[in-house]
Amino acid sequence: TMMLTAMWLGGALGLLAPVDHRQALAALALPDFAFWWATPYFADVLGRVALTRPPVAPRLCVTSSPIAREVFERFVLRYGVPLRQVYSSTETGPVSAETAADAAVCHGCAGPPLPGVMVAIGERPDVRVEAGGVGRVWIRSPHLMTGYGIPPRVDALGDVDGWWPTQDLGRLDAGGRLWLEGRLDQSVRTRDGRLVNLGAVEAQVRDLPGVRDVAVVQTMAGGGATFAAVVAFADDGSGGHQLRLADLPDWARPRRVVRVPSLPRLANGKVDRRGCAALVAAAGEP
């Protein structure tokens, strides 16, 4: 997708070293690049590092993963360019993109479906929730892949009348724009019998003041399953910020909060959830 976008915009294609922010700052300032596909981690880093030259970023900066409001606001304040969220899946290809004018780009919005793509929210494509309701994200796309495997031996996808059932939860607002709300496969039945979606909890915590990055993981306590939050604050964990759990709905309040300078990550830049769980275990009982 990144290569096709670069070709469509008529620009050069560059691959940034994942740990060298100086190289990234220099590369993004070049007029050769009109588009940057950012990871939440790199967007956060480039919004905080000391600058030795005027801040410059390509006119289109996008991320396919949710980012904290703190990261979103700091980036646009520094570079004058908003981080636009896009949404895609392996089976369907590109699905939606935030295409509003710069000043109207909304934090957390994945934008309207792309031309030719349809999105439905609900238990089934023909059983949909009302606008604003949260449910499974279904996608119908001309780019839907034929199946899994290597042709001519391809296993069918398992779609429903051409609709692909993703594992994502989302909602469509009154304007038809998509907002992601977590994943179906990140749910835990807590010890009090409540089914809680950890992705939805992350979204709630991510929007609290001072939160730069967060991962919510399942933990086990004496009474059974529960969940904890591993949080990186805007002050790099040096103190000052306190997580305002009282601002969260009851169901979204983590049993434990572990403060870290930054979340552990895998080589591909994604959050290392096993590493986060290990941090919670090492912290012991609250």
Steps between C-alpha positions, in 0.01 A plus 500: 500500500782740584675432168178552302429826685849632423458408133154660484632825652790496255763515773805302605483200731720507810542251784596649837717328756263422789732637773667800335289811556770729357491319167120514508491875563746562218315273257154638574624854437600410142265624225517152343251368755134602499368216714609334826354181643571536871500249780359631830845455657684705238229769495542531876881516477503765228256708699730506805865493387713812506520674162810648339311641201150635428244216521388376158271208417337376176159644424336160560587309819292194579490222757311172487502452878326701773711771665458692822340843483818637661710368207248624242486853639876533556578388144263745332619782729864435407472420129175669400386174342237269656550126536221344295376155593439241230352152523572187299505124539697217342188350346342819363787740436441872566163572662480861619707813548457833681477736201376819667679832461796536738314714751207255509696177553366329813707303746394133493297520179589253223296698251235403245523181292703532182323503161351160422535378861201444732511473879230359724489486880305231682455134578458429127508720189119484486460555877659838560514728799377857478743780412742543789448147632800273554527157339704273275643671191390333174663594170391454141771594256591445134850421632384208719751221449390165357624295794798371694775296338689487171300479175356281368453344847326776692280453805185711498488801729179423684332831418125556530347590163817688407533671839818435701456472879801671656606449860475876557234690691396838369223749443382721216404856589212691344732613221600142411852525642656197669628504860680192633414382853721195564504135393268208555793267578625722785217432742535358850238365739590665828464340840175689560351340188525806277619464137744786436668587169860596571526702179205711613668551838818612322298753301351638822837525679676639192277807508577589862713813557875438494489152346753455220466127440317211664455125484233314696569133571321218675632399841404241757424586861387290791136527395556428130564696180527879495703757304777754554628804310863566410522875441763736363427857600580816311772581753687178410408338829703740715199594710235767508211332322255278681255286310152638569323167537194677637446643151454148360175303503497226763551220249815663358693557823819286508574312822865603472688780321870454428689816402781459242718744301389324178315184408703194399475439128570223251739535207209603274412790730185343645446493875651194667198388701684208658764746613229724645347206685845418640533859626168470681601165651833646614319789670319251725162538662369857551 
